Amino acid sequence: MGESSIPFKNLHSREYTGHKKKVHSVAWNCTGTKLASGSVDQTARVWHIEPHGHGKVKDIELRGHADSVDQLCWDPKHADLIATASGDKTVRLWDARSGKCSQQAELSGENINITYKPDGTHIAVGNRDDELTILDVRKFKPIHRRKFGYEVNEIAWNMTGEMFFLTTGNGTVEVLTYPSLRPLDTVVAHTAGCYCIAIDPMGRYFAVGSADSLVSLWDISEMLCVRTFTKLEWPVRTISFSHTGDYIASASEDLFIDISNVHTGRTVHQIPCRAAMNSVEWNPKYNLLAYAGDDKNKYQADEGVFRIYGFENA
């Protein structure tokens, strides 16, 4: 895939409204046909998106949390199952067709990070007290609990599920073996806290976004830094690889989303935004990038919007 293969300059963003307060998290299902959004308004919504489609987008509301829905993730093997993490201390599993909550687990703290193991069997949840809980998806019960003595931010499994990554406030990425959760490696990645992590869908790399405003790209087999992306000037809040692994999107309080070529490190496009971004995520099948941030309306009230970039017409 060369840099010219996607006509970035000619692509448009569309806006999706419905939430009453700001959107914290956006995530695509495994088939790339549905997008979920989690909001401070205590709901998640599921939107049916057609990559080349027009017309009105229907959404379904997932109601039940008693606090902000901070992060959500889809079952990697099931296009209609989605897990949500909330400040109300629960994690919930939903069926996106009916909008019904099928499972819920009451955990010990305010949940802020959630991710599925790539085979769909386990869910990892991180809370504000730097505690990690692993849930068995079928029983929806905790099978591991571990409290860390340092700030734990975003978490991820590698593609095979044999390694588990924790980004930390110390500027390191702690790599654990899975399922034993024994320390395997400490990657000294940045001079300031590491906030977010993304795994290359081709399994070659992982990328880390830091408070030092840099994104670093790491060879996953060698645990060596390949390159850094330096376009942002504020702490990096969210990063995502495109489905081919050729592009990486990153965002912060800078008023643009940077899209760079993974192999050259060069910026290929910047999407302007009106506010700090909380979540960017590439579709797993198409070149569509969902993004959500701290947008406000003209009265300075939270606007519950997110956008998707990559459509051939607005």
C-alpha positions as CSV (number, residue, x, y, z in Angstrom):
1,M,0.0,0.0,0.0
2,G,1.6,3.2,-1.1
3,E,0.8,6.6,0.4
4,S,-1.2,7.6,-2.7
5,S,-3.5,4.6,-2.4
6,I,-6.0,6.4,-0.2
7,P,-7.2,9.8,-1.5
8,F,-7.2,11.3,2.0
9,K,-7.7,14.9,0.7
10,N,-10.9,14.0,-1.0
11,L,-12.5,12.2,1.9
12,H,-15.2,13.6,4.2
13,S,-16.4,13.4,7.8
14,R,-20.0,12.8,8.8
15,E,-21.4,13.8,12.2
16,Y,-23.6,11.5,14.4
17,T,-25.7,13.1,17.1
18,G,-27.8,11.5,19.8
19,H,-25.9,11.5,23.1
20,K,-26.8,14.1,25.6
21,K,-23.3,14.6,26.9
22,K,-19.8,14.1,25.6
23,V,-18.7,10.8,24.0
24,H,-15.7,9.2,25.7
25,S,-15.2,6.1,23.6
26,V,-16.0,4.8,20.0
27,A,-15.4,1.2,18.9
28,W,-16.2,-0.8,15.8
29,N,-17.6,-4.4,15.8
30,C,-15.5,-7.2,14.1
31,T,-17.3,-7.0,10.8
32,G,-17.0,-3.2,10.6
33,T,-20.7,-2.7,10.2
34,K,-21.6,-1.3,13.6
35,L,-20.1,1.4,15.7
36,A,-20.7,1.8,19.4
37,S,-20.3,5.0,21.3
38,G,-20.0,5.4,25.1
39,S,-20.9,8.7,26.8
40,V,-20.9,10.7,30.0
41,D,-24.7,10.6,29.7
42,Q,-24.5,7.0,31.1
43,T,-25.6,5.3,27.9
44,A,-23.9,3.5,25.0
45,R,-25.4,3.6,21.6
46,V,-24.9,1.3,18.6
47,W,-25.0,2.7,15.1
48,H,-25.4,0.7,11.9
49,I,-22.9,2.2,9.5
50,E,-22.7,1.4,5.8
51,P,-19.3,2.2,4.4
52,H,-20.6,3.5,1.1
53,G,-24.0,4.2,2.4
54,H,-26.2,7.3,2.6
55,G,-29.4,7.9,4.3
56,K,-30.4,8.0,8.0
57,V,-28.4,5.9,10.4
58,K,-30.5,4.1,13.0
59,D,-29.1,3.7,16.5
60,I,-30.1,1.6,19.5
61,E,-29.6,2.8,23.0
62,L,-28.0,0.6,25.7
63,R,-29.4,1.8,29.0
64,G,-28.6,0.6,32.5
65,H,-25.4,2.1,33.7
66,A,-25.6,4.5,36.6
67,D,-22.5,6.5,35.7
68,S,-20.4,7.5,32.7
69,V,-19.7,4.8,30.1
70,D,-15.9,5.3,29.9
71,Q,-14.8,2.7,27.5
72,L,-16.4,-0.1,25.5
73,C,-15.2,-3.0,23.3
74,W,-16.8,-5.6,21.0
75,D,-16.5,-9.3,21.2
76,P,-13.8,-10.0,18.5
77,K,-15.6,-13.1,17.4
78,H,-19.2,-12.0,17.6
79,A,-20.5,-9.0,15.6
80,D,-23.4,-8.3,18.1
81,L,-21.9,-8.6,21.5
82,I,-20.4,-5.6,23.3
83,A,-18.9,-5.0,26.7
84,T,-19.0,-1.6,28.5
85,A,-17.0,-0.3,31.4
86,S,-18.5,2.4,33.7
87,G,-17.7,4.6,36.7
88,D,-20.6,2.8,38.4
89,K,-18.2,-0.1,39.1
90,T,-20.0,-2.5,36.8
91,V,-19.0,-4.1,33.5
92,R,-21.9,-5.1,31.3
93,L,-22.3,-7.3,28.3
94,W,-25.0,-6.4,25.8
95,D,-26.7,-7.8,22.8
96,A,-26.5,-5.1,20.2
97,R,-29.6,-6.4,18.3
98,S,-32.0,-6.2,21.2
99,G,-30.2,-3.6,23.3
100,K,-30.6,-5.8,26.3
101,C,-27.9,-6.3,29.0
102,S,-27.2,-10.1,29.1
103,Q,-24.5,-10.2,31.8
104,Q,-23.1,-7.8,34.4
105,A,-20.2,-8.0,36.9
106,E,-19.9,-5.8,40.0
107,L,-16.2,-4.9,40.4
108,S,-14.4,-3.0,43.1
109,G,-13.7,0.4,41.6
110,E,-14.6,2.9,38.9
111,N,-13.8,1.2,35.6
112,I,-11.9,3.2,33.0
113,N,-10.3,0.7,30.6
114,I,-11.7,-2.5,29.0
115,T,-10.4,-4.8,26.3
116,Y,-11.2,-8.2,24.9
117,K,-8.7,-11.1,24.5
118,P,-8.5,-11.6,20.7
119,D,-10.1,-15.1,20.9
120,G,-13.1,-13.6,22.8
121,T,-12.8,-15.8,25.9
122,H,-11.6,-13.1,28.5
123,I,-12.1,-9.5,29.2
124,A,-9.6,-7.3,31.0
125,V,-10.8,-4.3,33.0
126,G,-8.7,-1.5,34.6
127,N,-10.0,0.8,37.2
128,R,-9.1,4.2,38.7
129,D,-7.3,2.5,41.6
130,D,-4.8,0.8,39.2
131,E,-6.4,-2.6,39.7
132,L,-6.7,-5.1,36.9
133,T,-9.5,-7.7,36.7
134,I,-9.7,-10.5,34.2
135,L,-13.2,-11.8,33.6
136,D,-14.1,-15.1,32.1
137,V,-16.7,-14.1,29.4
138,R,-18.9,-17.2,29.6
139,K,-19.4,-17.1,33.4
140,F,-18.9,-13.4,33.5
141,K,-16.9,-13.8,36.8
142,P,-13.4,-12.5,37.7
143,I,-10.7,-15.1,37.3
144,H,-7.7,-12.8,38.1
145,R,-7.4,-9.7,40.2
146,R,-4.2,-7.7,40.5
147,K,-3.5,-4.4,42.1
148,F,-0.4,-2.5,40.8
149,G,1.7,0.0,42.8
150,Y,1.9,2.4,39.9
151,E,-0.5,4.2,37.6
152,V,-1.9,1.8,35.0
153,N,-3.5,3.3,31.9
154,E,-4.6,1.6,28.7
155,I,-4.2,-2.2,28.5
156,A,-4.0,-4.7,25.6
157,W,-3.3,-8.3,24.6
158,N,-1.1,-9.1,21.6
159,M,-2.8,-10.9,18.7
160,T,-2.1,-14.4,20.0
161,G,-3.2,-13.6,23.5
162,E,0.1,-14.8,25.0
163,M,1.3,-11.4,26.0
164,F,-0.5,-8.7,28.0
165,F,0.5,-5.0,27.9
166,L,0.0,-2.3,30.5
167,T,0.9,1.3,29.8
168,T,2.0,3.1,33.0
169,G,2.4,6.5,34.5
170,N,6.1,5.9,34.7
171,G,6.7,6.0,31.0
172,T,7.0,2.3,30.7
173,V,5.0,-0.5,29.1
174,E,4.9,-3.6,31.4
175,V,4.7,-6.8,29.3
176,L,3.3,-9.8,31.1
177,T,2.9,-13.4,30.0
178,Y,-0.6,-14.6,29.7
179,P,-2.4,-16.3,31.5
180,S,0.2,-16.4,34.3
181,L,0.5,-12.6,34.4
182,R,4.2,-13.0,35.2
183,P,6.5,-10.1,34.2
184,L,8.2,-10.7,30.9
185,D,9.6,-7.3,30.0
186,T,9.6,-3.7,30.9
187,V,9.8,-1.4,27.9
188,V,11.1,2.0,28.8
189,A,9.1,3.9,26.2
190,H,8.8,7.5,27.1
191,T,10.1,10.2,29.5
192,A,6.5,10.9,30.7
193,G,3.5,8.7,31.4
194,C,2.2,6.3,28.7
195,Y,-1.5,6.8,28.2
196,C,-2.6,4.6,25.3
197,I,-1.6,1.5,23.3
198,A,-2.6,0.0,20.0
199,I,-1.7,-3.4,18.5
200,D,-0.9,-3.6,14.8
201,P,-3.6,-5.9,13.3
202,M,-0.9,-7.6,11.3
203,G,0.9,-8.5,14.5
204,R,4.2,-6.8,13.7
205,Y,4.1,-3.8,16.0
206,F,2.6,-2.1,18.9
207,A,2.3,1.7,19.3
208,V,2.3,3.8,22.5
209,G,1.0,7.3,23.0
210,S,2.5,9.4,25.8
211,A,2.1,12.5,27.9
212,D,5.4,13.7,26.2
213,S,3.3,14.2,23.0
214,L,5.1,11.4,21.1
215,V,3.8,8.2,19.6
216,S,6.4,5.4,19.6
217,L,6.3,2.4,17.3
218,W,7.7,-0.9,18.6
219,D,8.7,-4.1,16.9
220,I,6.7,-6.7,18.9
221,S,9.1,-9.6,18.5
222,E,12.3,-7.6,19.3
223,M,10.7,-5.1,21.7
224,L,12.7,-2.4,20.0
225,C,11.6,1.1,19.0
226,V,11.3,1.4,15.2
227,R,10.3,5.1,15.0
228,T,8.5,7.9,16.6
229,F,5.7,10.1,15.3
230,T,6.2,13.7,16.4
231,K,3.4,15.8,15.0
232,L,1.3,16.3,18.1
233,E,2.2,18.9,20.7
234,W,0.0,17.8,23.6
235,P,-0.3,14.5,25.6
236,V,-1.4,11.7,23.3
237,R,-4.8,10.5,24.5
238,T,-5.7,7.9,21.8
239,I,-4.2,6.0,18.9
240,S,-5.3,3.4,16.4
241,F,-3.9,1.4,13.5
242,S,-5.8,1.1,10.2
243,H,-7.0,-2.4,9.2
244,T,-4.0,-3.0,6.9
245,G,-1.6,-1.7,9.5
246,D,-0.3,0.9,7.1
247,Y,-1.6,4.0,8.9
248,I,-1.7,5.2,12.4
249,A,-4.1,7.8,13.7
250,S,-3.3,9.8,16.9
251,A,-5.0,12.5,18.8
252,S,-4.7,14.8,21.8
253,E,-5.7,18.3,22.8
254,D,-4.2,19.5,19.5
255,L,-7.0,20.6,17.2
256,F,-6.3,17.9,14.6
257,I,-6.0,14.2,14.3
258,D,-2.7,13.1,12.8
259,I,-2.7,10.2,10.2
260,S,0.8,9.0,9.5
261,N,2.3,6.2,7.4
262,V,3.5,3.5,9.7
263,H,6.4,2.5,7.5
264,T,7.8,6.0,6.7
265,G,6.7,7.9,9.8
266,R,5.4,10.7,7.5
267,T,2.1,12.5,8.0
268,V,-0.3,11.8,5.2
269,H,-3.3,13.7,6.4
270,Q,-4.6,15.8,9.3
271,I,-8.3,15.9,10.2
272,P,-9.2,19.2,11.8
273,C,-11.2,19.0,15.0
274,R,-12.9,21.6,17.2
275,A,-11.9,20.1,20.6
276,A,-9.6,17.8,22.4
277,M,-10.1,14.2,21.3
278,N,-10.9,11.2,23.6
279,S,-11.1,8.3,21.2
280,V,-10.1,7.5,17.6
281,E,-10.7,4.1,16.1
282,W,-10.2,2.7,12.6
283,N,-12.8,0.4,11.1
284,P,-11.4,-3.2,10.9
285,K,-12.4,-3.6,7.2
286,Y,-12.7,-0.2,5.6
287,N,-10.7,3.1,5.7
288,L,-13.2,4.8,8.0
289,L,-11.9,6.5,11.2
290,A,-14.4,7.2,14.0
291,Y,-13.4,10.0,16.4
292,A,-15.0,11.6,19.5
293,G,-13.9,14.4,21.8
294,D,-14.8,17.3,24.2
295,D,-17.0,19.1,21.6
296,K,-19.1,22.0,23.0
297,N,-22.0,23.9,21.4
298,K,-22.1,27.6,21.1
299,Y,-23.5,27.9,24.7
300,Q,-20.4,25.9,25.9
301,A,-22.5,22.9,26.9
302,D,-21.2,19.4,26.0
303,E,-22.2,18.2,22.6
304,G,-22.8,14.5,22.4
305,V,-21.4,14.0,18.9
306,F,-18.9,11.8,17.2
307,R,-17.7,11.8,13.6
308,I,-16.5,9.3,11.1
309,Y,-14.0,10.3,8.5
310,G,-13.4,8.5,5.2
311,F,-16.6,8.9,3.2
312,E,-16.5,9.8,-0.5
313,N,-19.1,12.4,0.1
314,A,-20.3,14.4,3.0
